Amino acid sequence: MKLSKEQIGNGIWILVIVLIIFTPIGFHMKVLVNKIIAGSASTVPLDEQQSLKNYNWELIDLKGNGYNFESTKGKVVVLNFWATWCPPCVAELPSLDKLYADYGGSGGIYLCCQR
């Protein structure tokens, strides 16, 4: 039995869909699509920036130690909850890494937390 071009095309589409859904290739494709859609991070204009009134948060850092948010009062803080299985979360990691490289050494940016 000879396969038609339409059957071959359908087979290829089915293979692509199976790869996207059931393999790590699909995860990486979702990350790539999220990077393209999201673009790059931008700065919030000064008139739209907000300051916290209550800094009494008890957080846990990546090493499992308690972290009192009060110690960051008056500093710039990026509080980001992410997961390794979340394509949008993985897509934003390079921009967070660049942000930390640019400002983290000055004691101005603190990155936290994985769930």
N, C-alpha and C positions, 0 to 999 in steps of 0.2 A: 504494500500500500504506500502510495506516494503522498507526502504531506504538502498541503498547499501553503502559499506564502502567508495567508491569514492564520492558519494553524500554527505555523512557526512563530509568527509575531505574537500570537496569544500565549504560546508556550514561554516565550522570552518574558512577556509581561508577568506571567504567573511566577516565573523564577525570580524576577526582580522583587515582586511583592513578598515572596517567601523570604528572600534575603533580608529585606528591610524589617520584616516583623520578627523573624526568628534567629537572627544572627547579630553579632556585635557590629557588623557592617551597618546595619540599620541604625544602631545607636549613634555611630559616628556621623552618619548622614543627617540625623536629626540635629546633632550638635552643629554641623556645618550650616544647615538651614537656619537655625536659631541665630548663629553669628551673622549671617547675611541679613536676616530680617531686623535684628536688633541694631545693627550698625555699631558705632562707637559711643562710649559714654560721653555725656556732656556736663558742663558745669551748671549748677542751679544759680540763677541770677540772685544777687544779694537781697533784693526786695522780696524774693520768694523763700529764702532760707528761714528755717525755724530753729529755735533753741528749746531745749527741754526745760521743764520746770521742776521735774522730779527725777533725780539721779539715783534713787534708792532701788537699784536693781541688783539682784544677786545672780550672777551668770557663772557658767562653768566653761573654762578655756579648753583648748584642744587636748591638753594633758590631763584633764579631769580635775584640775584645781579650781577652787572657788575664786571668783573674780568680782570685786565690788566695783560697780560702774561709777560710783561716787568719785573714784580716783581719776576719772577722765574728765571731770567737770572743767569746762572752758577749753577743751581740746577738740579737734575734729576726730570724729569716730565713724567708722563704717561698720555697721552691724548687719551681717549678712548670714542668713540661715540657708544652707544649701545641702544637697545630697549628691553623692557620687552617681546615683542612678538617674538623676534628673538632667536631661539634655540641655534645657536652658541654663541650669546652674553651671554645668561643665562649660558651656559656651561663654559664660561671662568670666570665668576664672582667669584667662590671660589679661583681661583689662583690669581686674582686681590686683593681679600680680604686678602689673605695670604701675598702678596707682600706689601700691605699697613700696615698690622700688623707688618711685619718685619722691614720696613723702614719708615713708615709714621710718627711715633713719633719723629724721629730725624729731622723732617722738610725737609727731602730729597725727598719725593715722594708726589705728588699731584695728586689726581684722579678727573677727570671731564669727562664727561658730559652725560646726558641722553637725548635722543630725543624722 
